[in-house]
Amino acid sequence: MKNLFTEKDTQETLKRIDSLAENSKPNWGKMSVGQMLSHCSVTYEMVFTDKHKKPNLFLKHLLKKQ
């Protein structure tokens, strides 16, 4: 699994993001590039802002790191 706290993995991830274009096709699923990037940023928004409501007890249990 990638670890964004290591320089190598961060650079690799940034390179992949930079290679995306509006017409990039997903390897699986149906999201557009904009939807994919928005989906990935929600996690950071949940941690660092109050933009999204906090998960309830059931969701906390589901999201708990195993």
Backbone bond lengths (Angstrom), bond angles and torsions (degrees), N, CA, C in turn:
res aa  C-N    CA-C-N  psi(-1)  N-CA   C-N-CA  omega(-1)  CA-C   N-CA-C  phi
1 M - - - 1.443 - - 1.530 109.19 -
2 K 1.313 115.93 141.62 1.461 120.99 179.64 1.517 110.52 -72.27
3 N 1.334 115.80 148.68 1.456 122.40 177.68 1.525 107.76 -125.50
4 L 1.329 117.34 107.92 1.460 120.93 -176.53 1.523 113.29 -69.22
5 F 1.318 117.75 -1.83 1.453 120.98 176.54 1.530 111.97 -92.56
6 T 1.339 116.83 2.47 1.461 119.91 173.75 1.523 108.63 -106.57
7 E 1.299 115.66 143.93 1.475 121.14 -176.77 1.528 112.05 -59.01
8 K 1.313 116.66 -44.74 1.470 121.06 -177.35 1.528 111.29 -60.37
9 D 1.331 116.65 -49.81 1.467 120.39 -178.40 1.533 111.50 -67.18
10 T 1.322 116.69 -37.12 1.467 119.96 177.80 1.516 110.40 -62.79
11 Q 1.326 117.86 -46.29 1.457 121.22 -179.71 1.527 111.48 -63.86
12 E 1.317 116.65 -40.14 1.467 120.91 178.69 1.532 110.70 -63.22
13 T 1.324 116.11 -43.12 1.463 120.55 179.67 1.522 111.16 -65.72
14 L 1.321 117.03 -43.84 1.468 120.55 178.13 1.526 111.68 -62.77
15 K 1.322 116.91 -37.14 1.459 120.96 177.77 1.533 110.57 -64.03
16 R 1.335 116.26 -41.80 1.475 120.35 178.36 1.530 110.63 -65.43
17 I 1.321 117.41 -41.13 1.469 120.54 178.86 1.523 110.15 -64.56
18 D 1.337 116.85 -43.02 1.466 120.83 179.37 1.522 112.85 -63.37
19 S 1.333 117.18 -25.48 1.462 119.77 -178.31 1.526 112.84 -82.44
20 L 1.341 117.24 -8.20 1.458 120.49 179.85 1.530 111.06 -71.45
21 A 1.303 115.40 143.56 1.467 121.85 175.78 1.522 107.85 -131.88
22 E 1.307 116.43 165.15 1.463 121.22 -177.83 1.526 112.24 -56.14
23 N 1.323 116.46 -32.29 1.465 120.27 -177.32 1.529 112.96 -98.57
24 S 1.331 118.12 12.72 1.467 121.05 177.30 1.523 110.09 -62.62
25 K 1.315 116.07 136.14 1.459 122.07 179.78 1.531 109.38 -95.44
26 P 1.329 117.05 138.89 1.472 119.00 177.89 1.525 111.12 -70.58
27 N 1.332 116.78 148.85 1.468 121.23 175.06 1.514 110.39 -71.81
28 W 1.333 116.70 -29.58 1.456 123.17 174.71 1.519 107.02 -155.94
29 G 1.308 116.73 160.54 1.457 121.01 -178.74 1.516 112.05 82.81
30 K 1.332 116.02 -173.34 1.457 120.75 -174.16 1.522 114.05 -126.66
31 M 1.332 118.94 7.33 1.460 120.71 -177.21 1.524 111.71 -72.49
32 S 1.328 114.51 146.34 1.462 120.04 172.54 1.530 107.79 -80.27
33 V 1.327 117.10 172.71 1.462 120.82 179.63 1.527 110.24 -60.06
34 G 1.325 116.85 -44.80 1.465 120.69 179.57 1.514 112.34 -61.55
35 Q 1.319 116.81 -40.96 1.462 121.00 178.31 1.521 111.13 -66.23
36 M 1.328 117.10 -39.25 1.468 120.54 179.16 1.530 110.86 -63.41
37 L 1.320 116.67 -46.65 1.463 120.20 -179.08 1.525 111.02 -66.03
38 S 1.312 116.54 -39.08 1.462 120.37 177.15 1.525 110.50 -63.84
39 H 1.310 116.85 -43.25 1.465 122.42 178.94 1.534 110.53 -59.29
40 C 1.323 116.92 -43.46 1.469 120.76 -178.80 1.528 111.76 -68.98
41 S 1.318 118.22 -30.10 1.465 120.38 -176.77 1.522 112.82 -80.12
42 V 1.325 118.61 -16.64 1.470 121.18 -178.05 1.524 110.73 -60.81
43 T 1.304 118.21 -39.42 1.466 121.24 179.70 1.517 111.12 -58.15
44 Y 1.339 116.53 -45.63 1.461 120.50 179.29 1.522 110.96 -67.26
45 E 1.330 116.86 -38.84 1.462 120.05 177.90 1.521 110.99 -63.24
46 M 1.323 117.31 -37.62 1.466 120.32 179.55 1.522 111.41 -65.55
47 V 1.327 116.77 -34.34 1.467 120.66 -178.02 1.521 111.41 -80.16
48 F 1.335 117.43 -42.25 1.457 120.89 -169.30 1.523 115.69 -103.64
49 T 1.333 119.38 -5.67 1.463 121.45 179.35 1.522 110.00 -136.71
50 D 1.313 115.79 174.20 1.460 121.19 174.87 1.523 110.66 -106.42
51 K 1.322 117.00 24.76 1.457 122.69 -177.11 1.527 112.06 -66.51
52 H 1.318 118.04 -34.58 1.459 122.98 -177.74 1.519 109.16 -113.29
53 K 1.332 116.48 142.87 1.462 118.54 178.83 1.526 110.04 -67.94
54 K 1.309 115.35 151.39 1.463 121.72 -178.20 1.533 110.06 -70.73
55 P 1.341 117.63 146.00 1.463 119.99 179.59 1.531 111.26 -67.40
56 N 1.323 115.88 146.55 1.460 119.77 176.90 1.532 109.64 -76.17
57 L 1.317 116.47 178.79 1.463 121.52 -175.23 1.527 112.28 -57.74
58 F 1.343 117.02 -41.28 1.465 120.70 179.46 1.530 110.93 -63.11
59 L 1.327 116.98 -46.80 1.468 120.06 179.67 1.523 111.42 -66.23
60 K 1.325 116.81 -37.51 1.475 119.14 176.83 1.522 110.06 -57.91
61 H 1.333 115.98 -41.62 1.461 120.65 178.82 1.530 110.60 -63.08
62 L 1.339 117.28 -43.02 1.454 120.98 179.64 1.527 112.32 -66.76
63 L 1.328 116.29 -37.04 1.459 121.05 -176.46 1.521 113.67 -85.21
64 K 1.332 116.07 -8.24 1.460 121.26 -177.64 1.523 110.15 -58.69
65 K 1.323 114.94 133.93 1.467 120.68 178.86 1.513 109.62 -65.96
66 Q 1.301 116.44 129.13 1.464 121.90 -178.39 1.495 111.76 -81.30
